[in-house]
Amino acid sequence: MKRYTAKFEKRQLVLFSENNSEIGKIVEANKLISWKRYIVCDSKRYHIKNVGFLWNDIELSDGRKVIYYTDFGKDLIIKADESDIKICRFTSDKGMQLYEQKKLIIDIQTHRKWFGNPVFSIEVDDSVDDALALLFLYYSSASLMN
């Protein structure tokens, strides 16, 4: 398991490794009329788009194709790939947890401070790519980013 920490910096949520190097970040950019949200990870930019009924679901794309999409009605995150489809189920019992076939792959714990923004402790399975970890962190912290 990899251990990460996420902290708010300005209008960004930045993900750090155990040795405090930046892994990626969730950015909110103000374009004249609307807010644009995207994830920067491994020197790539992934666009976050709200879709579905009442814009409850999320699509994460690299500009050409959708990589991950969610079905929050059924608590699923789905990886869309040409070769296979990966389905992950999440729960919010004790923190936020993401499972793939009953195996815990991401665990996010929120540490609240009296004043100021919370800090997130994240444990990620070695098989999980950082874009999925950032997407799940975005979902877990979306109410705090607005």
Backbone as a chain_set.jsonl record, in Angstrom:
{"seq": "MKRYTAKFEKRQLVLFSENNSEIGKIVEANKLISWKRYIVCDSKRYHIKNVGFLWNDIELSDGRKVIYYTDFGKDLIIKADESDIKICRFTSDKGMQLYEQKKLIIDIQTHRKWFGNPVFSIEVDDSVDDALALLFLYYSSASLMN", "coords": {"N": [[0.842, -1.191, 0.0], [0.462, 2.208, -0.838], [1.061, 5.299, 0.782], [-0.467, 8.372, 1.073], [-0.868, 11.959, 1.44], [-3.209, 14.576, 1.445], [-3.725, 18.02, 0.902], [-5.285, 21.233, 1.113], [-4.414, 23.912, -0.967], [-4.59, 27.127, -1.748], [-6.955, 27.313, -4.273], [-6.75, 24.659, -4.811], [-6.427, 21.128, -4.428], [-3.941, 19.276, -3.236], [-2.024, 16.372, -3.734], [0.246, 14.52, -1.887], [3.186, 12.474, -1.593], [4.637, 10.027, 0.707], [7.218, 10.989, 1.202], [6.825, 13.657, 0.882], [6.696, 14.682, -1.74], [5.13, 16.094, -4.605], [2.394, 14.45, -6.024], [0.099, 14.786, -7.578], [-2.665, 16.995, -8.465], [-5.852, 18.539, -7.803], [-7.564, 20.89, -9.551], [-9.304, 23.973, -9.623], [-10.354, 26.124, -11.988], [-11.223, 29.374, -12.854], [-13.113, 30.257, -15.424], [-14.417, 32.82, -17.4], [-17.39, 32.509, -17.281], [-18.019, 29.964, -16.177], [-16.904, 27.446, -13.805], [-14.056, 25.525, -14.269], [-12.915, 22.277, -13.788], [-10.144, 20.204, -13.193], [-7.763, 17.505, -13.228], [-4.375, 17.197, -12.515], [-1.838, 15.047, -13.177], [0.989, 12.994, -13.258], [2.198, 14.609, -15.219], [0.095, 14.989, -16.993], [-3.071, 16.232, -18.076], [-6.28, 15.826, -16.916], [-9.655, 16.104, -17.621], [-12.471, 17.042, -15.709], [-15.822, 16.372, -15.823], [-19.144, 17.092, -15.126], [-21.952, 15.063, -15.451], [-25.06, 13.477, -16.462], [-28.249, 12.925, -14.775], [-29.258, 15.774, -13.143], [-26.589, 16.451, -12.998], [-25.118, 14.684, -11.413], [-23.244, 12.664, -11.781], [-19.822, 11.888, -12.768], [-17.416, 12.365, -15.33], [-14.181, 11.48, -16.251], [-11.777, 12.544, -18.369], [-9.182, 12.428, -20.877], [-9.206, 14.344, -22.771], [-9.486, 13.249, -25.278], [-10.762, 10.768, -24.929], [-13.033, 9.15, -22.647], [-11.925, 8.14, -19.524], [-12.49, 7.317, -16.878], [-15.684, 6.895, -15.374], [-18.564, 7.679, -13.366], [-21.19, 6.169, -11.444], [-23.177, 7.296, -9.362], [-25.607, 6.668, -8.291], [-25.542, 3.969, -7.926], [-23.242, 3.69, -6.497], [-20.714, 3.385, -7.849], [-17.538, 3.378, -9.55], [-16.286, 3.363, -12.738], [-13.941, 2.04, -14.952], [-13.257, 2.76, -18.199], [-11.981, 1.091, -20.817], [-10.323, 0.032, -23.82], [-9.583, -2.655, -23.859], [-10.58, -3.886, -21.489], [-13.104, -3.691, -18.872], [-13.26, -2.139, -15.789], [-14.741, -2.35, -12.677], [-15.47, -0.588, -9.783], [-16.548, -0.395, -6.434], [-17.797, 1.88, -4.013], [-17.817, 2.88, -0.531], [-19.003, 4.697, 2.331], [-18.669, 4.239, 5.037], [-16.71, 4.172, 7.274], [-14.927, 6.7, 6.879], [-13.935, 7.142, 3.446], [-14.082, 4.532, 1.19], [-12.84, 2.49, -1.412], [-13.552, -0.31, -3.343], [-12.463, -3.134, -5.227], [-13.782, -5.911, -6.507], [-14.305, -6.892, -3.851], [-11.879, -6.311, -2.661], [-10.035, -4.035, -0.852], [-8.995, -1.062, -2.26], [-8.574, 1.689, -2.142], [-8.419, 3.883, 0.587], [-9.675, 6.557, 2.296], [-9.208, 8.877, 4.796], [-10.472, 11.531, 6.71], [-9.123, 14.267, 8.379], [-10.115, 16.557, 10.507], [-9.67, 19.994, 11.268], [-9.763, 22.452, 13.867], [-9.895, 25.204, 13.079], [-9.592, 26.132, 9.725], [-8.717, 24.219, 6.758], [-9.473, 20.721, 6.168], [-7.281, 17.831, 6.401], [-6.298, 15.081, 4.422], [-5.754, 11.635, 4.798], [-4.49, 9.056, 2.894], [-4.609, 5.775, 1.762], [-3.424, 3.706, -0.705], [-3.735, 0.991, -2.894], [-1.053, -0.783, -4.45], [-1.568, -1.427, -7.115], [-3.223, 0.509, -8.147], [-3.778, 3.3, -10.25], [-2.645, 6.711, -10.099], [-4.415, 8.627, -11.089], [-6.99, 7.572, -10.702], [-7.005, 7.529, -7.906], [-6.926, 10.297, -7.393], [-9.344, 11.068, -8.614], [-11.206, 9.746, -6.954], [-10.584, 11.021, -4.57], [-11.378, 13.595, -5.298], [-14.168, 13.202, -5.492], [-14.655, 12.552, -2.799], [-14.049, 14.918, -1.512], [-15.54, 16.91, -2.69], [-17.659, 18.516, -1.699], [-16.276, 20.148, 0.022], [-14.673, 21.673, -1.6], [-16.199, 23.584, -2.866]], "CA": [[0.0, 0.0, 0.0], [1.128, 3.512, -0.857], [0.435, 6.238, 1.707], [-0.447, 9.751, 0.599], [-1.537, 13.003, 2.214], [-3.744, 15.623, 0.571], [-3.962, 19.277, 1.607], [-5.753, 22.347, 0.297], [-3.518, 25.04, -1.188], [-5.377, 28.072, -2.546], [-8.154, 26.63, -4.776], [-6.295, 23.366, -5.302], [-6.23, 20.06, -3.464], [-2.683, 18.703, -3.705], [-1.722, 15.044, -3.217], [1.673, 14.366, -1.611], [3.639, 11.144, -1.207], [5.18, 9.952, 2.06], [8.404, 11.842, 1.318], [6.348, 15.028, 0.673], [6.791, 15.145, -3.124], [3.797, 16.236, -5.183], [1.972, 13.39, -6.941], [-0.883, 15.378, -8.483], [-3.538, 17.974, -7.822], [-7.179, 18.821, -8.336], [-7.526, 22.33, -9.76], [-10.504, 24.688, -10.061], [-9.979, 27.319, -12.736], [-12.38, 30.213, -13.15], [-13.244, 30.803, -16.776], [-15.393, 33.9, -17.308], [-18.754, 32.195, -16.863], [-18.147, 28.741, -15.385], [-15.721, 26.862, -13.182], [-13.519, 24.323, -14.907], [-12.173, 21.451, -12.844], [-9.329, 19.196, -13.84], [-6.758, 16.821, -12.428], [-3.047, 17.145, -13.105], [-1.172, 13.872, -12.609], [1.991, 12.435, -14.178], [2.342, 15.629, -16.265], [-1.062, 14.943, -17.884], [-4.254, 16.937, -17.592], [-7.528, 15.09, -17.07], [-10.786, 17.006, -17.449], [-13.59, 16.552, -14.92], [-17.07, 16.878, -16.374], [-20.346, 16.598, -14.466], [-22.921, 14.584, -16.428], [-26.164, 12.71, -15.911], [-29.399, 13.6, -14.206], [-28.849, 16.781, -12.156], [-25.129, 16.503, -13.018], [-24.638, 13.94, -10.25], [-22.14, 11.772, -12.126], [-18.59, 12.526, -13.219], [-16.567, 11.73, -16.342], [-12.788, 11.926, -16.256], [-11.266, 12.27, -19.717], [-7.886, 13.029, -21.211], [-9.434, 15.237, -23.903], [-9.874, 12.451, -26.44], [-11.676, 9.695, -24.557], [-13.378, 9.042, -21.233], [-11.131, 7.111, -18.867], [-13.313, 6.853, -15.757], [-16.959, 7.561, -15.164], [-19.181, 7.242, -12.121], [-22.627, 5.968, -11.313], [-23.343, 7.522, -7.933], [-26.83, 6.018, -7.856], [-25.19, 2.604, -7.536], [-21.955, 3.769, -5.795], [-19.709, 2.743, -8.696], [-16.619, 4.071, -10.445], [-16.042, 2.406, -13.813], [-12.849, 2.382, -15.864], [-13.584, 2.382, -19.573], [-10.766, 0.851, -21.577], [-10.615, -0.78, -24.996], [-9.357, -4.071, -23.61], [-11.438, -4.421, -20.437], [-13.848, -2.746, -18.048], [-12.991, -2.37, -14.381], [-15.81, -1.762, -11.875], [-15.12, -0.429, -8.377], [-17.676, 0.026, -5.59], [-17.313, 2.63, -2.858], [-18.651, 3.014, 0.661], [-18.61, 5.817, 3.191], [-18.933, 3.823, 6.408], [-15.661, 4.756, 8.121], [-14.152, 7.373, 5.851], [-14.335, 6.762, 2.092], [-13.332, 3.355, 0.781], [-13.119, 2.008, -2.766], [-13.271, -1.742, -3.44], [-12.545, -3.826, -6.51], [-14.056, -7.322, -6.224], [-14.192, -7.071, -2.397], [-10.526, -5.992, -2.204], [-9.891, -2.605, -0.584], [-7.905, -0.499, -3.065], [-8.332, 3.065, -1.69], [-9.039, 4.25, 1.86], [-9.447, 7.982, 2.567], [-9.633, 9.341, 6.12], [-10.444, 12.989, 6.818], [-8.719, 14.789, 9.685], [-10.633, 17.924, 10.593], [-9.005, 20.937, 12.169], [-10.7, 23.393, 14.478], [-9.976, 26.254, 12.07], [-8.824, 25.792, 8.531], [-9.156, 23.123, 5.906], [-9.087, 19.386, 6.627], [-6.181, 17.118, 5.759], [-6.744, 13.738, 4.085], [-4.787, 10.534, 4.785], [-4.962, 8.16, 1.845], [-3.865, 4.548, 1.515], [-3.767, 3.27, -2.059], [-3.121, -0.262, -3.305], [0.011, -0.568, -5.438], [-2.078, -1.638, -8.471], [-4.11, 1.619, -8.519], [-3.1, 4.46, -10.823], [-2.859, 7.932, -9.323], [-5.581, 9.356, -11.608], [-8.156, 7.046, -9.994], [-6.915, 8.017, -6.524], [-7.309, 11.711, -7.397], [-10.774, 11.15, -8.907], [-11.929, 9.36, -5.744], [-10.365, 12.124, -3.63], [-12.248, 14.68, -5.748], [-15.523, 12.872, -5.055], [-14.71, 12.594, -1.334], [-13.87, 16.283, -1.006], [-16.243, 17.864, -3.568], [-18.438, 19.481, -0.915], [-15.346, 21.069, 0.673], [-14.007, 22.508, -2.601], [-17.107, 24.623, -3.353]], "C": [[0.886, 1.253, 0.0], [0.356, 4.433, 0.082], [0.643, 7.66, 1.195], [-1.115, 10.671, 1.613], [-2.021, 14.04, 1.213], [-4.09, 16.839, 1.42], [-4.466, 20.315, 0.615], [-4.673, 23.416, 0.235], [-4.198, 25.953, -2.196], [-6.655, 27.382, -3.003], [-7.786, 25.279, -5.379], [-6.216, 22.386, -4.134], [-5.046, 19.254, -3.975], [-2.422, 17.388, -2.977], [-0.207, 14.889, -3.091], [1.988, 12.93, -1.231], [4.179, 11.182, 0.213], [6.404, 10.847, 2.25], [8.116, 13.287, 0.908], [6.605, 15.566, -0.745], [5.388, 15.134, -3.731], [3.529, 15.141, -6.204], [1.036, 13.96, -8.005], [-1.734, 16.376, -7.739], [-4.855, 18.085, -8.56], [-7.288, 20.339, -8.381], [-8.905, 22.836, -10.168], [-10.033, 25.975, -10.731], [-11.236, 28.093, -13.092], [-12.255, 30.738, -14.578], [-14.443, 31.731, -16.733], [-16.763, 33.527, -16.753], [-18.8, 30.992, -15.923], [-16.805, 28.341, -14.772], [-15.318, 25.626, -13.966], [-12.714, 23.576, -13.856], [-11.374, 20.429, -13.634], [-8.322, 18.637, -12.849], [-5.453, 16.851, -13.202], [-2.294, 16.025, -12.394], [-0.22, 13.313, -13.654], [2.164, 13.31, -15.417], [1.253, 15.532, -17.346], [-2.205, 15.697, -17.237], [-5.491, 16.122, -17.95], [-8.677, 16.033, -16.75], [-11.896, 16.32, -16.662], [-14.847, 17.199, -15.466], [-18.239, 16.255, -15.621], [-21.383, 16.269, -15.527], [-24.075, 13.899, -15.709], [-27.276, 13.573, -15.361], [-28.943, 14.497, -13.064], [-27.332, 16.861, -12.003], [-24.532, 15.816, -11.797], [-23.411, 13.092, -10.547], [-20.978, 12.553, -12.719], [-17.961, 11.687, -14.326], [-15.181, 12.339, -16.234], [-12.21, 11.546, -17.603], [-9.912, 12.935, -19.906], [-7.992, 13.968, -22.411], [-9.891, 14.491, -25.145], [-10.917, 11.391, -26.095], [-11.913, 9.716, -23.047], [-12.595, 7.878, -20.638], [-11.915, 6.476, -17.724], [-14.643, 7.583, -15.798], [-17.633, 6.936, -13.95], [-20.666, 6.987, -12.315], [-22.911, 6.068, -9.82], [-24.654, 6.958, -7.408], [-26.57, 4.6, -7.365], [-23.835, 2.537, -6.836], [-20.848, 3.052, -6.559], [-18.801, 3.764, -9.361], [-16.18, 3.031, -11.457], [-14.913, 2.921, -14.689], [-13.201, 1.851, -17.235], [-12.288, 2.282, -20.363], [-11.116, -0.025, -22.767], [-10.534, -2.27, -24.681], [-10.268, -4.663, -22.535], [-12.157, -3.289, -19.706], [-13.608, -3.121, -16.599], [-14.057, -1.638, -13.576], [-15.391, -1.758, -10.414], [-16.332, 0.106, -7.63], [-17.119, 0.787, -4.401], [-18.341, 2.685, -1.746], [-18.156, 4.21, 1.458], [-18.9, 5.491, 4.653], [-17.963, 4.486, 7.386], [-14.684, 5.453, 7.19], [-14.706, 6.975, 4.49], [-13.451, 5.606, 1.654], [-13.793, 2.9, -0.592], [-12.652, 0.56, -2.862], [-13.339, -2.189, -4.888], [-12.648, -5.315, -6.204], [-13.745, -7.659, -4.76], [-12.79, -6.843, -1.846], [-10.445, -4.479, -2.032], [-8.718, -2.064, -1.389], [-7.602, 0.948, -2.697], [-9.099, 3.29, -0.393], [-8.664, 5.696, 2.159], [-10.036, 8.32, 3.929], [-9.47, 10.857, 6.167], [-10.091, 13.375, 8.243], [-9.113, 16.255, 9.726], [-9.811, 18.732, 11.576], [-10.049, 21.887, 12.718], [-10.954, 24.564, 13.538], [-9.126, 25.823, 10.888], [-9.373, 24.572, 7.821], [-8.721, 21.77, 6.463], [-7.89, 18.849, 5.841], [-6.667, 15.685, 5.549], [-5.555, 12.775, 4.137], [-5.333, 9.484, 3.835], [-4.03, 6.961, 1.755], [-4.363, 3.981, 0.195], [-3.026, 1.974, -2.359], [-2.101, 0.017, -4.406], [-0.48, -0.703, -6.879], [-2.907, -0.462, -9.001], [-3.296, 2.757, -9.117], [-3.522, 5.732, -10.069], [-4.05, 8.749, -9.82], [-6.861, 8.878, -10.928], [-8.158, 7.519, -8.543], [-7.345, 9.48, -6.44], [-8.793, 11.891, -7.716], [-11.593, 10.799, -7.67], [-11.748, 10.411, -4.649], [-11.236, 13.316, -4.0], [-13.684, 14.425, -5.293], [-15.655, 13.022, -3.538], [-14.659, 13.994, -0.779], [-14.659, 17.325, -1.781], [-17.032, 18.898, -2.783], [-17.54, 20.497, -0.227], [-14.701, 22.033, -0.308], [-14.897, 23.649, -3.072], [-17.189, 25.777, -2.387]], "O": [[1.886, 1.348, 0.712], [-0.87, 4.351, 0.165], [1.765, 8.089, 0.924], [-1.825, 10.225, 2.515], [-1.326, 14.349, 0.245], [-4.666, 16.72, 2.502], [-4.122, 20.284, -0.566], [-4.088, 23.782, 1.255], [-4.362, 25.592, -3.361], [-7.395, 26.893, -2.15], [-8.418, 24.812, -6.327], [-5.968, 22.779, -2.994], [-5.132, 18.619, -5.026], [-2.578, 17.299, -1.759], [0.531, 15.096, -4.054], [1.165, 12.246, -0.623], [4.183, 12.233, 0.854], [6.608, 11.401, 3.331], [9.037, 14.052, 0.621], [6.721, 16.778, -0.929], [4.567, 14.274, -3.411], [4.316, 14.923, -7.125], [1.169, 13.651, -9.189], [-1.561, 16.588, -6.539], [-4.968, 17.779, -9.747], [-7.122, 21.002, -7.357], [-9.593, 22.201, -10.966], [-9.388, 26.811, -10.099], [-12.206, 27.516, -13.582], [-11.392, 31.562, -14.881], [-15.42, 31.414, -16.054], [-17.246, 34.184, -15.83], [-19.561, 31.008, -14.956], [-15.742, 28.823, -15.162], [-16.156, 24.782, -14.285], [-11.926, 24.175, -13.124], [-11.858, 19.863, -14.615], [-8.067, 19.21, -11.79], [-5.425, 16.565, -14.399], [-2.13, 16.045, -11.174], [-0.593, 13.173, -14.819], [2.265, 12.801, -16.534], [1.471, 15.947, -18.484], [-2.298, 15.79, -16.013], [-5.722, 15.777, -19.109], [-8.667, 16.692, -15.71], [-12.223, 15.161, -16.916], [-14.934, 18.423, -15.563], [-18.319, 15.034, -15.49], [-21.666, 17.088, -16.402], [-24.06, 13.762, -14.485], [-27.246, 14.799, -15.47], [-28.311, 14.026, -12.119], [-26.847, 17.303, -10.962], [-23.562, 16.3, -11.216], [-22.615, 12.828, -9.646], [-21.118, 13.71, -13.117], [-17.97, 10.458, -14.269], [-15.027, 13.557, -16.139], [-12.156, 10.366, -17.949], [-9.549, 13.872, -19.195], [-6.978, 14.344, -23.0], [-10.608, 15.048, -25.976], [-11.841, 11.144, -26.87], [-11.099, 10.231, -22.28], [-12.6, 6.771, -21.178], [-11.994, 5.252, -17.615], [-14.719, 8.742, -16.206], [-17.317, 5.813, -13.556], [-21.3, 7.52, -13.226], [-22.892, 5.068, -9.102], [-24.805, 6.784, -6.199], [-27.283, 4.091, -6.501], [-23.322, 1.442, -6.602], [-20.133, 2.219, -6.001], [-19.227, 4.87, -9.694], [-15.751, 1.939, -11.084], [-14.915, 4.075, -15.116], [-13.416, 0.653, -17.419], [-11.587, 3.276, -20.553], [-12.108, -0.753, -22.726], [-11.335, -3.056, -25.187], [-10.688, -5.814, -22.65], [-11.863, -2.109, -19.893], [-13.737, -4.286, -16.222], [-14.26, -0.439, -13.765], [-15.005, -2.791, -9.868], [-17.055, 0.962, -8.138], [-16.095, 0.402, -3.837], [-19.546, 2.557, -1.966], [-17.029, 4.673, 1.278], [-19.324, 6.358, 5.416], [-18.377, 5.279, 8.232], [-13.705, 4.845, 6.757], [-15.844, 6.515, 4.402], [-12.225, 5.684, 1.734], [-14.985, 2.921, -0.899], [-11.517, 0.235, -2.514], [-14.152, -1.7, -5.673], [-11.698, -5.911, -5.697], [-13.008, -8.603, -4.477], [-12.532, -7.15, -0.682], [-10.75, -3.727, -2.957], [-7.588, -2.528, -1.239], [-6.48, 1.406, -2.916], [-10.273, 2.937, -0.283], [-7.483, 6.028, 2.265], [-11.216, 8.079, 4.183], [-8.458, 11.397, 5.721], [-10.685, 12.874, 9.198], [-8.507, 17.09, 9.055], [-9.324, 18.215, 12.582], [-11.096, 22.098, 12.106], [-12.105, 24.879, 13.234], [-8.066, 25.22, 11.054], [-10.367, 23.979, 8.239], [-7.707, 21.683, 7.156], [-7.546, 19.349, 4.77], [-7.367, 15.136, 6.4], [-4.488, 13.06, 3.593], [-6.487, 9.069, 3.947], [-2.81, 7.115, 1.681], [-5.564, 3.798, -0.003], [-1.825, 1.869, -2.106], [-2.271, 0.944, -5.198], [0.137, -0.142, -7.785], [-3.256, -0.44, -10.181], [-2.259, 3.14, -8.576], [-4.604, 5.803, -9.487], [-4.642, 9.496, -9.041], [-7.729, 9.691, -10.61], [-9.21, 7.871, -8.01], [-8.055, 9.86, -5.51], [-9.438, 12.774, -7.151], [-12.572, 11.48, -7.365], [-12.675, 10.66, -3.878], [-11.777, 13.981, -3.118], [-14.341, 15.325, -4.771], [-16.651, 13.555, -3.049], [-15.168, 14.246, 0.313], [-14.47, 18.52, -1.555], [-17.066, 20.064, -3.178], [-17.989, 21.601, 0.081], [-14.231, 23.098, 0.092], [-14.383, 24.613, -3.639], [-17.91, 26.743, -2.639]]}, "num_chains": 1, "name": "protein.A"}
